[in-house]
């Protein structure tokens, strides 16, 4: 074996375990200690962390942990003043205004 082959094998053997050991987003979310360790590692990398795949995975895991699955929407309006009449609350129909009777208006002419 020549020197070039040994160098290539050495580099491949060093980097292969790092690729295999890189945690996924779900693994990082499930293990806060591992997530904190990855975030600390990225903090110590400085600007090089922007191009690091493991740091990007850690940031995505941190966002997923913080924001959850994002479904916090309430489909029905909340009545924060329960003692107010129903027609004042948002989402409620307004009461119909009384219509003047036709017979009363003809008699007034």
C-alpha positions as CSV (number, residue, x, y, z in Angstrom):
1,X,0.0,0.0,0.0
2,X,1.3,3.4,-0.8
3,X,1.1,6.5,1.3
4,X,-1.9,8.0,-0.5
5,X,-4.0,4.9,0.1
6,X,-3.1,4.9,3.8
7,X,-4.0,8.6,4.1
8,X,-7.4,8.0,2.4
9,X,-8.2,5.0,4.6
10,X,-7.1,7.0,7.7
11,X,-9.4,9.9,6.8
12,X,-12.3,7.7,6.0
13,X,-11.9,5.7,9.2
14,X,-11.8,8.9,11.3
15,X,-14.8,10.6,9.7
16,X,-17.1,7.6,9.3
17,X,-17.8,7.2,13.0
18,X,-18.7,10.9,13.2
19,X,-21.2,10.5,10.5
20,X,-22.7,7.4,12.1
21,X,-22.8,8.9,15.5
22,X,-24.5,12.2,14.5
23,X,-27.8,12.3,16.4
24,X,-31.0,13.0,14.6
25,X,-33.4,15.8,15.5
26,X,-35.8,13.5,17.3
27,X,-32.9,11.9,19.3
28,X,-31.8,15.4,20.4
29,X,-35.3,16.4,21.4
30,X,-35.7,13.2,23.4
31,X,-32.4,13.7,25.2
32,X,-31.9,17.3,26.6
33,X,-28.4,16.5,27.9
34,X,-27.2,15.5,24.5
35,X,-28.9,18.6,23.0
36,X,-27.2,20.9,25.5
37,X,-23.9,19.2,24.7
38,X,-24.4,19.8,21.0
39,X,-25.4,23.4,21.5
40,X,-22.3,24.0,23.7
41,X,-20.1,22.4,21.0
42,X,-21.6,24.7,18.4
43,X,-21.2,27.7,20.7
44,X,-17.4,27.0,20.9
45,X,-17.1,26.6,17.1
46,X,-18.0,30.2,16.6
47,X,-18.8,31.2,13.0
48,X,-17.7,27.8,11.8
49,X,-21.0,26.5,13.3
50,X,-22.9,28.1,10.5
51,X,-21.6,25.5,8.1
52,X,-21.5,22.5,10.5
53,X,-24.3,19.9,9.7
54,X,-24.4,18.8,13.4
55,X,-25.0,22.3,14.5
56,X,-27.8,22.8,12.0
57,X,-29.4,19.6,13.3
58,X,-29.0,20.8,16.9
59,X,-30.6,24.2,16.0
60,X,-33.5,22.5,14.4
61,X,-33.9,20.2,17.4
62,X,-33.8,23.3,19.7
63,X,-36.5,25.0,17.6
64,X,-38.7,21.9,17.7
65,X,-38.2,21.5,21.4
66,X,-39.1,25.2,22.0
67,X,-41.9,25.7,19.6
68,X,-43.4,22.1,19.7
69,X,-45.4,21.1,16.7
70,X,-46.8,24.6,16.3
71,X,-50.5,23.8,16.7
72,X,-51.7,26.2,19.4
73,X,-54.6,27.8,17.6
74,X,-58.0,28.0,19.2
75,X,-60.7,27.7,16.5
76,X,-63.6,29.2,18.5
77,X,-63.4,32.7,20.0
78,X,-62.9,32.9,23.8
79,X,-65.4,34.9,25.7
80,X,-63.3,36.7,28.3
81,X,-66.3,38.5,29.7
82,X,-68.9,35.8,30.4
83,X,-71.4,38.2,32.0
84,X,-71.8,40.3,28.9
85,X,-74.9,39.8,26.7
86,X,-74.4,37.2,23.9
87,X,-74.7,39.8,21.1
88,X,-71.7,41.8,22.4
89,X,-69.3,38.8,22.5
90,X,-67.2,38.2,19.4
91,X,-68.5,35.5,17.1
92,X,-72.1,35.8,18.2
93,X,-74.9,37.0,16.0
94,X,-76.3,40.4,16.7
95,X,-80.0,40.5,17.8
96,X,-82.5,41.5,15.2
97,X,-83.7,45.1,15.5
98,X,-87.5,45.4,15.8
99,X,-89.0,46.4,12.5
100,X,-91.6,49.1,12.5
101,X,-95.0,47.6,11.7
102,X,-96.5,48.6,8.4
103,X,-100.0,49.1,9.9
104,X,-98.7,51.6,12.5
105,X,-97.0,53.7,9.9
106,X,-100.0,53.8,7.7
107,X,-102.2,55.0,10.6
108,X,-99.7,57.8,11.3
109,X,-100.1,59.4,7.9
